[in-house]
Amino acid sequence: MARIEGQIAFAQAALARRPAACRASWRALRGNPLERRAYLALAVAAGAVPATSIVRLANRRGRGI
């Protein structure tokens, strides 16, 4: 469940829906504090890193968000 919440959080952050991204991130982190997608979503929502660069890097490594 935390993985899915993390994916939703990242999608919301990529769409510039910051409040929804933060809520979904915190739900994911409550379910699993090690869920990396939630941390990435918070970074995107904060404007620290663009979502496209994270997706590009993940795809280059053969992983998805």
Backbone bond lengths (Angstrom), bond angles and torsions (degrees), N, CA, C in turn:
res aa  C-N    CA-C-N  psi(-1)  N-CA   C-N-CA  omega(-1)  CA-C   N-CA-C  phi
1 M - - - 1.443 - - 1.535 110.49 -
2 A 1.319 116.34 -38.37 1.466 119.93 -179.52 1.528 110.48 -65.70
3 R 1.330 117.06 -35.60 1.462 120.36 178.55 1.520 110.65 -62.75
4 I 1.298 116.76 -43.98 1.468 121.00 -179.98 1.517 110.46 -66.20
5 E 1.333 117.40 -42.34 1.469 120.70 176.66 1.529 110.58 -60.93
6 G 1.330 116.71 -37.95 1.457 120.51 177.60 1.527 111.92 -65.00
7 Q 1.318 116.26 -39.49 1.466 119.99 177.15 1.524 110.85 -65.31
8 I 1.308 116.28 -41.94 1.467 120.57 177.91 1.525 109.85 -63.63
9 A 1.318 116.64 -42.74 1.466 120.72 179.84 1.525 110.93 -61.10
10 F 1.331 116.75 -43.63 1.460 119.64 -179.88 1.519 110.62 -65.29
11 A 1.317 117.41 -41.04 1.465 120.61 178.69 1.528 110.87 -62.85
12 Q 1.315 117.09 -42.87 1.461 120.74 178.37 1.527 110.93 -63.51
13 A 1.319 116.85 -40.81 1.466 120.60 179.16 1.528 110.75 -65.62
14 A 1.330 116.55 -40.44 1.465 120.67 179.42 1.524 111.30 -64.80
15 L 1.323 116.82 -28.75 1.465 121.77 178.70 1.530 111.83 -88.68
16 A 1.329 117.17 7.78 1.468 123.94 178.46 1.528 112.23 64.54
17 R 1.311 116.54 33.03 1.465 122.25 174.99 1.523 107.52 -103.22
18 R 1.321 114.90 75.62 1.459 122.09 -170.76 1.534 114.33 -59.36
19 P 1.327 119.93 -48.25 1.480 118.18 -179.06 1.530 112.71 -61.30
20 A 1.324 116.59 -42.51 1.469 119.84 179.51 1.521 110.58 -66.46
21 A 1.316 117.15 -37.33 1.465 121.02 178.79 1.526 110.86 -65.03
22 C 1.296 116.84 -42.20 1.470 120.27 179.66 1.525 111.58 -65.87
23 R 1.321 116.76 -42.12 1.475 119.55 178.70 1.528 110.73 -62.44
24 A 1.325 116.69 -46.15 1.463 119.97 -179.63 1.530 110.85 -65.91
25 S 1.316 117.06 -36.30 1.466 120.28 178.37 1.519 110.82 -62.84
26 W 1.308 116.98 -45.85 1.463 119.69 -179.44 1.517 111.51 -65.85
27 R 1.343 117.53 -35.54 1.470 119.64 175.95 1.527 109.92 -63.72
28 A 1.324 116.78 -42.11 1.467 120.52 179.11 1.523 110.86 -64.45
29 L 1.319 116.55 -42.28 1.465 119.90 -178.50 1.524 112.18 -69.23
30 R 1.327 117.24 -31.04 1.467 119.26 174.77 1.522 110.05 -66.91
31 G 1.322 116.81 -36.25 1.466 120.60 179.14 1.516 112.63 -73.14
32 N 1.333 116.21 -39.28 1.464 121.18 -179.57 1.526 108.26 -153.32
33 P 1.317 117.88 104.76 1.466 120.73 -178.08 1.526 114.24 -63.35
34 L 1.317 118.13 -12.79 1.459 121.73 179.79 1.540 113.01 -96.45
35 E 1.327 117.62 6.59 1.461 121.66 -178.44 1.529 109.97 -69.75
36 R 1.331 116.18 108.34 1.468 120.99 -173.94 1.524 113.08 -70.11
37 R 1.318 117.62 -28.86 1.466 120.02 -179.14 1.524 111.36 -63.55
38 A 1.316 116.78 -33.62 1.462 120.35 179.63 1.522 110.76 -66.34
39 Y 1.324 116.39 -41.71 1.466 119.74 177.97 1.527 111.05 -66.57
40 L 1.321 116.31 -39.75 1.467 119.51 177.38 1.525 110.60 -63.98
41 A 1.319 116.82 -39.89 1.464 120.58 178.89 1.524 111.22 -63.66
42 L 1.318 117.08 -39.55 1.463 120.12 177.86 1.526 110.88 -65.64
43 A 1.319 117.05 -37.73 1.465 120.55 178.34 1.527 110.88 -66.07
44 V 1.318 116.94 -40.44 1.469 120.92 178.46 1.524 109.89 -68.79
45 A 1.322 117.54 -42.83 1.464 121.20 -179.91 1.524 111.34 -63.27
46 A 1.329 116.54 -33.38 1.461 120.46 179.53 1.526 111.90 -77.80
47 G 1.306 116.69 -12.45 1.458 120.26 -179.75 1.513 113.30 85.10
48 A 1.328 117.34 13.36 1.460 120.97 -178.26 1.522 112.51 -74.08
49 V 1.317 116.01 -30.20 1.470 120.73 -177.87 1.533 108.40 -149.48
50 P 1.329 118.42 141.39 1.464 119.70 178.66 1.531 111.79 -75.37
51 A 1.307 115.96 144.77 1.463 121.45 -178.35 1.522 111.43 -62.88
52 T 1.323 117.33 -35.25 1.463 119.87 -177.67 1.523 111.87 -62.32
53 S 1.317 117.62 -37.34 1.462 119.48 -179.68 1.531 111.39 -69.31
54 I 1.324 117.37 -35.55 1.465 120.42 177.70 1.521 110.31 -67.30
55 V 1.321 116.39 -44.70 1.467 120.43 179.78 1.528 110.09 -63.87
56 R 1.322 117.06 -42.45 1.464 120.96 179.66 1.527 110.53 -61.40
57 L 1.321 117.10 -45.07 1.464 121.13 179.39 1.531 111.18 -64.03
58 A 1.319 117.00 -43.47 1.473 120.57 -179.89 1.523 110.66 -64.09
59 N 1.316 117.00 -41.50 1.464 120.10 179.82 1.528 111.09 -68.10
60 R 1.316 117.33 -36.05 1.460 120.84 178.55 1.532 110.99 -63.80
61 R 1.317 116.37 -33.99 1.462 120.82 179.53 1.523 112.23 -84.65
62 G 1.335 117.26 -0.99 1.453 120.58 179.04 1.512 113.89 84.28
63 R 1.298 116.51 18.35 1.459 122.26 178.63 1.512 109.53 -119.39
64 G 1.294 115.42 164.35 1.453 119.99 175.66 1.513 110.25 -121.92
65 I 1.296 115.18 170.28 1.455 119.64 177.36 1.502 106.06 -96.04
